[in-house]
Amino acid sequence: MKRTVSACLALCLCVGMNVTAQETLKVKFRSRALLDTSVSGYGKESTQGYYRVEDFRVGFKATYGQYEVKADVGLGGGKVAIKDLLLNYHWGNHTVSFGNGYEPFSMDMLISTADLRFNQSAASVLAYTNSRKLGATYYYHAPHYLFCTGVYTHNDINKLGDTQKNAFVSTSRAVWRCSDSQQERLWHVGGAFSFRTKEVNTSVSPEGSVSSDGVTSLFSEPLLEASFPDMGTEVKGLVEALYLAPRFMVQAEYFFDRMNRTSGEKAYRPHGGYIQGGFLLKGRGFEYDAKYGVPGRPSTAKAIELVARFNYTDMNDDRAEIYGGEEKDLSLGVNFYLNQYIGVKVNGSYVWVGPHCNAFYQKNFFLAQARLQYIF
């Protein structure tokens, strides 16, 4: 692992040294940091307050003709880990991407962390999406359509080795969109589908698991969690919708998951989704990445955005007799974008704790959070 990180940093240095020699080579070094704090009225000493550097990373993006290289190394949480490590080849409306990155499943997971409406994605997104994976993805984008598909290992680059899971994942996503440039509006609807093979070459029965931290990752226990033996294949999908206007935006996704079992037991079928929106008190317009089909931060460098989100996640399945918990949460907040580099997010969430949630969570609770972030 240390050798891999050292190699990435050495590559950054070598690329930087060759910028003057290659006039057509463009290199941009980048960094970001997310400093989070939270206060809870949950009533437990261990949850009265938290603060930490949620994420700190450095990296670069280099372009040479039709080729593009992206590399990010994360240094947050006391760990060193490779984040994005991608080689992209662009031609016309097509892109092929190789390396370590997110599969095209859930537009909220594809959004840069610094551009999220809240400190983290909704509980349902965290439950039914995965971390980065090592693989290859093909993208086709046109004014009204986006299609992408890829094949991946069931591991990111940091997990290769003795602890890796020997399974493959195939994920595809399709989007239809329509825009009105005069009125600065965009409509976007789509869906995604993912299939994972059964894990092989293991001496123990593969374990299936799903978990979600809920509205915050600062608590010591996940809010929702389910695990079971004899995990077979997995099939999951989602439907998505997005509307962007000059002063407001609305975004929604709903997830369906089916985790089959090799023992002949009933398949486990959790589900859930969210709807969220933003309204600009100051500023106009929202960024939209047409190549990857995801919204971003307000287009104006200085902006004030009111945000709201409702999420529902159900990991209880009576048919399979697997119970991971059920929750609902409502979040309200305001985001201050001081300039294109620095932002402050302040929000509060009320969580309704349903049956079979983690034993750490005994009752409904309110949580206030804040984030100071920079990105360049």
C-alpha positions in Angstrom: 0.0 0.0 0.0 2.8 2.5 1.0 4.6 1.6 -2.3 1.4 2.4 -4.3 0.9 5.8 -2.6 4.6 6.6 -3.1 4.3 5.8 -6.8 1.3 8.1 -7.1 3.1 11.0 -5.5 6.2 10.3 -7.6 4.0 10.4 -10.7 2.6 13.8 -9.6 6.1 15.1 -9.3 7.3 13.7 -12.6 4.3 15.1 -14.4 4.8 18.5 -12.9 8.5 18.5 -13.9 7.6 17.8 -17.5 5.0 20.6 -17.9 7.6 23.0 -19.3 8.9 20.4 -21.7 5.5 19.5 -23.1 3.6 22.7 -24.0 0.5 20.6 -24.9 0.5 18.9 -21.5 -1.8 20.7 -19.0 -1.6 19.9 -15.3 -3.7 21.1 -12.5 -2.9 20.2 -8.9 -5.8 20.1 -6.6 -6.6 19.7 -2.9 -9.6 19.8 -0.6 -10.4 19.6 3.1 -13.7 19.1 5.0 -13.8 20.0 8.7 -17.0 18.7 10.3 -18.6 19.3 13.7 -21.9 18.1 15.2 -24.0 18.5 18.3 -26.7 16.0 19.2 -29.6 16.2 21.6 -29.6 12.4 21.7 -29.0 12.2 25.5 -25.9 10.1 25.5 -22.5 11.5 26.6 -20.8 9.8 23.7 -23.0 11.7 21.2 -23.1 15.1 22.7 -20.5 16.5 20.3 -18.0 15.6 17.6 -15.5 17.3 15.4 -12.9 16.0 13.0 -11.3 16.4 9.6 -13.8 14.3 7.6 -11.7 14.4 4.4 -8.4 15.8 3.3 -6.8 14.9 0.0 -4.3 16.1 -2.6 -4.0 15.2 -6.2 -3.8 16.3 -9.8 -5.5 16.2 -13.2 -3.4 16.1 -16.3 -4.6 16.3 -19.9 -2.7 15.6 -23.0 -4.7 15.7 -26.2 -7.5 13.2 -25.8 -6.0 11.6 -22.7 -6.7 12.6 -19.1 -5.3 11.3 -15.9 -6.8 11.9 -12.5 -5.2 11.0 -9.2 -6.3 11.7 -5.6 -4.7 10.5 -2.3 -6.8 10.8 0.8 -5.2 11.6 4.1 -8.3 12.0 6.4 -9.2 9.9 9.4 -5.6 9.0 10.2 -5.5 6.8 7.1 -3.7 7.1 3.8 -5.8 5.8 0.9 -5.9 6.1 -2.9 -9.2 7.7 -4.0 -9.6 8.4 -7.7 -6.9 6.9 -9.9 -8.2 7.1 -13.4 -7.0 7.1 -17.0 -9.7 8.6 -19.3 -9.7 8.6 -23.1 -12.1 11.1 -24.8 -13.1 11.2 -28.4 -16.2 13.1 -29.6 -19.1 12.2 -27.3 -17.4 9.1 -26.0 -15.2 8.4 -23.0 -13.5 5.3 -21.8 -12.3 5.3 -18.2 -9.9 2.8 -16.6 -8.8 2.6 -13.0 -10.2 3.2 -9.5 -13.4 5.2 -9.3 -17.1 5.1 -8.7 -19.3 2.9 -10.8 -22.2 4.8 -12.5 -24.8 4.0 -9.8 -26.6 6.9 -8.1 -26.0 10.4 -9.3 -25.7 11.6 -5.6 -22.8 9.3 -5.1 -21.1 10.6 -8.3 -21.4 14.2 -7.1 -18.2 15.6 -5.6 -18.4 15.6 -1.8 -17.8 19.3 -1.7 -20.8 19.9 -4.0 -23.3 17.8 -1.9 -26.3 19.7 -0.6 -25.6 18.3 2.9 -22.5 17.0 4.7 -23.0 13.5 3.3 -25.4 11.7 0.9 -28.8 10.5 2.1 -29.0 7.3 4.3 -30.5 5.4 1.4 -27.7 6.3 -0.9 -25.1 5.2 1.7 -27.0 1.9 2.1 -27.3 0.8 -1.6 -24.2 2.2 -3.1 -20.6 1.1 -2.7 -17.2 2.7 -2.4 -14.9 3.1 -5.4 -14.1 0.0 -7.5 -11.3 -1.0 -9.8 -12.5 -1.5 -13.4 -13.5 0.1 -16.7 -16.4 2.3 -17.7 -17.7 3.5 -21.1 -19.7 6.8 -21.4 -21.7 8.2 -24.3 -23.2 11.6 -23.9 -25.4 13.7 -26.2 -27.6 16.7 -25.7 -30.6 14.6 -24.8 -29.1 11.2 -23.8 -26.5 9.7 -21.5 -25.5 6.1 -21.4 -22.7 4.4 -19.5 -21.8 0.9 -18.6 -18.8 -0.8 -17.0 -17.3 -3.9 -15.4 -15.5 -3.9 -12.1 -13.9 -6.0 -9.4 -15.8 -6.0 -6.1 -12.9 -4.1 -4.5 -11.2 -0.7 -4.7 -7.5 -0.6 -5.2 -6.8 -0.3 -1.5 -8.4 -3.7 -0.8 -6.6 -5.8 -3.3 -4.7 -8.7 -1.6 -5.6 -11.3 1.0 -8.8 -9.5 2.1 -10.2 -8.9 -1.4 -13.6 -10.2 -2.4 -13.4 -12.4 -5.6 -16.6 -11.2 -7.4 -17.3 -9.0 -10.4 -19.8 -6.2 -10.9 -21.5 -5.0 -14.0 -23.3 -1.6 -13.8 -25.2 0.4 -16.4 -27.0 3.8 -16.3 -29.2 5.6 -18.8 -30.5 9.2 -18.7 -32.8 11.3 -20.8 -32.7 15.0 -20.4 -34.1 18.2 -22.0 -32.8 21.7 -21.5 -34.1 25.2 -22.2 -31.0 27.4 -22.5 -33.1 30.6 -22.7 -34.9 29.9 -19.4 -31.9 28.1 -17.9 -33.9 25.0 -17.0 -33.1 21.3 -17.3 -35.2 18.1 -16.9 -33.4 14.8 -16.3 -34.9 11.3 -15.7 -33.1 8.0 -15.7 -32.2 4.8 -14.0 -29.4 2.4 -13.3 -29.0 -1.4 -13.0 -26.2 -3.4 -11.3 -25.4 -7.1 -11.1 -22.8 -8.7 -8.9 -21.6 -12.3 -9.2 -21.3 -14.7 -6.3 -18.1 -14.5 -4.5 -15.7 -17.4 -5.3 -12.4 -18.8 -4.1 -13.2 -18.4 -0.5 -12.9 -21.1 2.2 -15.8 -19.7 4.2 -19.4 -18.9 3.4 -19.7 -15.5 1.8 -21.5 -13.0 4.0 -24.0 -10.5 2.7 -24.2 -7.2 4.4 -25.8 -3.8 4.1 -25.3 -0.8 6.4 -25.9 3.0 6.5 -24.6 5.6 8.9 -27.8 7.6 8.5 -27.5 11.4 8.7 -24.0 11.4 10.1 -20.8 9.3 10.1 -19.6 10.9 13.3 -21.5 8.5 15.6 -19.7 5.4 16.6 -22.3 3.0 15.3 -24.2 2.7 11.9 -27.9 3.5 12.2 -28.9 0.6 9.9 -27.1 -2.7 9.6 -28.0 -6.2 8.3 -25.8 -9.2 7.7 -26.4 -12.8 6.9 -24.5 -15.9 5.7 -24.6 -17.7 2.3 -24.6 -14.6 0.1 -25.1 -15.4 -3.6 -25.6 -12.9 -6.4 -26.9 -9.4 -6.0 -29.2 -7.4 -8.4 -30.1 -3.8 -7.7 -31.5 -0.9 -9.5 -32.7 2.7 -9.1 -34.9 5.4 -10.7 -33.8 9.0 -10.7 -35.1 12.5 -11.5 -33.6 15.9 -11.5 -34.9 19.4 -12.3 -32.7 22.5 -12.4 -34.0 26.1 -12.6 -32.3 29.5 -12.2 -33.2 29.8 -8.5 -34.0 26.2 -7.3 -33.4 22.5 -8.0 -35.1 19.2 -7.1 -33.3 15.8 -7.0 -34.7 12.4 -6.1 -33.7 8.7 -6.3 -35.3 5.4 -5.2 -33.3 2.2 -4.7 -34.3 -1.5 -5.0 -32.0 -4.3 -3.9 -32.2 -8.0 -4.1 -29.5 -10.1 -2.4 -29.9 -13.8 -3.3 -28.7 -16.6 -1.0 -27.0 -19.9 -1.9 -28.7 -21.9 0.9 -32.1 -21.7 -0.7 -33.4 -19.2 1.8 -35.6 -16.3 0.7 -33.7 -13.4 -1.0 -33.2 -10.3 1.1 -34.9 -7.2 -0.5 -34.3 -3.9 1.2 -35.3 -0.6 -0.4 -35.4 3.2 0.2 -35.0 6.6 -1.4 -34.9 10.4 -0.9 -36.0 13.7 -2.3 -34.1 16.9 -1.8 -34.1 20.5 -3.1 -32.2 23.7 -3.0 -33.3 27.4 -3.3 -30.9 30.2 -3.9 -31.3 33.3 -1.7 -28.3 34.7 -3.5 -26.8 33.6 -6.8 -28.3 32.2 -9.9 -28.1 28.8 -11.6 -26.6 25.4 -10.8 -23.8 23.6 -12.4 -24.5 20.4 -14.4 -22.0 18.0 -15.7 -23.5 16.7 -19.0 -20.7 14.2 -19.5 -21.6 12.3 -16.3 -25.1 13.5 -15.7 -24.8 15.0 -12.2 -25.7 18.4 -10.7 -23.2 20.5 -8.8 -22.9 23.6 -6.7 -24.5 26.9 -7.6 -23.0 28.5 -10.7 -22.4 31.8 -9.0 -19.1 32.0 -7.1 -20.8 33.7 -4.1 -24.1 32.1 -3.2 -26.4 31.4 -0.4 -28.6 28.2 -0.7 -31.4 26.9 1.4 -31.6 23.1 1.3 -34.1 20.5 2.4 -34.2 16.6 2.2 -36.5 13.8 3.3 -35.2 10.3 3.3 -36.8 6.8 3.9 -34.8 3.6 4.2 -36.2 0.2 5.0 -33.8 -2.7 5.7 -36.5 -4.9 7.3 -37.6 -7.9 5.2 -40.3 -10.1 6.9 -40.2 -12.5 4.0 -36.5 -13.2 4.4 -36.6 -12.8 8.2 -33.7 -10.3 8.0 -34.0 -7.1 10.0 -31.6 -4.3 9.5 -33.8 -1.4 10.7 -36.1 1.2 9.3 -35.7 5.0 9.6 -37.0 8.3 8.3 -35.2 11.6 8.5 -35.9 15.2 7.6 -33.0 17.7 7.1 -33.0 21.5 6.7 -29.9 23.6 6.1 -28.2 26.6 4.6 -25.0 26.6 2.5 -22.8 29.7 2.2 -20.4 29.7 -0.7 -18.0 32.5 0.1 -16.2 32.1 -3.2 -15.3 29.4 -5.6 -12.9 27.8 -3.1 -14.4 28.2 0.4 -17.8 27.2 1.7 -19.7 26.7 5.0 -22.6 24.3 5.5 -25.0 24.4 8.5 -27.9 22.0 8.8 -30.1 20.1 11.3 -31.7 16.7 11.0 -34.5 15.0 12.9 -34.4 11.2 12.7 -37.3 8.9 13.4 -35.8 5.6 14.6 -38.0 2.7 13.5 -38.0 -1.0 14.5 -34.8 -3.1 14.5 -32.3 -0.2 14.1 -28.9 -0.6 15.7 -29.3 -1.0 19.5 -27.2 2.1 20.0 -30.2 4.1 18.8 -33.0 3.9 21.3 -35.2 6.8 20.4 -35.8 9.6 17.9 -33.1 12.3 17.9 -32.1 15.7 16.5 -28.6 16.4 15.2 -27.1 19.8 14.2 -24.0 19.7 11.9 -21.7 22.2 10.3 -18.9 21.9 7.8 -16.1 24.3 6.7 -14.6 23.2 3.4 -12.1 24.4 0.8 -11.5 23.0 -2.6 -9.2 24.2 -5.4 
